[in-house]
């Protein structure tokens, strides 16, 4: 495998220097801090990521205050108490994106969050206690037990919540292949994802960097060389 220091140096050169690269990495995440995140914010972020999948993110962000109103602040208990008519009416509610399947996923995920919260004393505590080196296990759990949380949606959910997450974007996969990792061009198999997790964990152990920083450095080391301004806008920084 190519040295991660070389990968980082290439990313820094592409972005105009190490100082600019550092500014694009974002804060160091604290998985333990998720224990204090209330369930309604967990469910809100789940819904945000589900509705954003395959859609223009900026539109979802602009409409999000309306989503918060329409879905009663995303309080799981309150939502689960609502009758079928409440959910049917949302399919014609102009405050939100009126996608029936995604609206239904909020109801399903409210039940998921409530169930996990009851078992662990809060969904955030469940996330905080999950081993940091087993992202693959966590995203698999989200995909299996949640609604529409599979694929990259689960990864983006964890990233948006502040869990130390790598995201297998096309650029990141290309950088891993360029570094010598034997994975498919569009990795989708369990074998490929296990190999990716093992390599990210190895670099995290050797460099001391959080996985989110390793992920971003990989993505910025190859592919289209987006400006720092474009990347900050994309990351919401």
Long-range contacts (C-beta under 8 A, 24 or more apart in sequence): 1-179, 1-180, 1-181, 1-199, 2-178, 2-179, 2-180, 4-203, 4-206, 4-207, 4-214, 4-217, 7-175, 7-179, 7-217, 7-218, 7-221, 8-217, 8-221, 10-221, 10-222, 11-217, 11-218, 11-220, 11-221, 14-220, 14-221, 14-225, 15-220, 15-225, 15-228, 16-228, 20-228, 21-217, 21-220, 23-228, 24-216, 24-220, 24-228, 24-231, 24-232, 24-235, 24-237, 25-212, 25-213, 25-216, 25-217, 26-212, 26-213, 26-216, 26-235, 26-237, 28-210, 28-213, 29-162, 29-163, 29-164, 29-165, 29-210, 29-212, 30-162, 31-127, 31-128, 31-130, 31-132, 31-162, 31-163, 31-164, 32-128, 33-128, 33-162, 34-124, 34-125, 34-127, 34-128, 34-161, 34-162, 34-163, 35-122, 35-124, 35-125, 35-127, 35-128, 35-129, 36-124, 37-122, 37-123, 37-124, 37-127, 37-161, 37-162, 38-122, 38-124, 39-75, 39-76, 39-113, 39-114, 39-117, 39-122, 39-123, 39-124, 40-73, 40-74, 40-75, 40-76, 41-74, 42-113, 42-123, 42-124, 42-127, 42-161, 43-74, 43-75, 43-76, 43-79, 43-106, 43-109, 43-110, 43-113, 44-68, 44-71, 44-73, 44-74, 45-157, 45-160, 45-161, 46-106, 46-109, 46-113, 46-146, 46-149, 46-157, 47-71, 47-74, 47-102, 47-105, 47-106, 47-109, 48-160, 49-149, 49-153, 49-156, 49-157, 49-160, 50-102, 50-105, 50-106, 50-109, 50-147, 50-148, 50-149, 50-153, 51-96, 51-97, 51-99, 51-102, 52-156, 53-148, 53-152, 53-153, 55-97, 59-97, 60-97, 63-95, 63-96, 63-97, 66-94, 66-95, 66-96, 67-95, 67-96, 69-95, 70-95, 70-96, 71-96, 71-106, 74-106, 74-110, 76-110, 76-111, 76-113, 76-114, 76-117, 77-114, 79-106, 79-107, 79-110, 80-107, 80-110, 80-111, 80-114, 101-148, 102-148, 104-147, 105-147, 105-148, 108-146, 108-147, 109-146, 109-147, 109-149, 112-145, 112-146, 112-147, 116-145, 127-158, 127-161, 127-163, 132-164, 132-211, 133-197, 133-201, 133-204, 134-197, 135-165, 135-166, 135-197, 135-211, 136-193, 136-194, 136-197, 138-163, 159-212, 164-210, 164-211, 164-212, 165-211, 165-212, 165-215, 166-196, 166-200, 166-211, 166-212, 166-214, 166-215, 167-215, 167-219, 168-193, 168-196, 169-219, 170-223, 171-218, 171-219, 171-220, 171-222, 171-223, 171-224, 172-215, 172-218, 172-219, 174-222, 174-223, 175-218, 175-219, 175-221, 175-222, 175-223, 176-218, 178-222
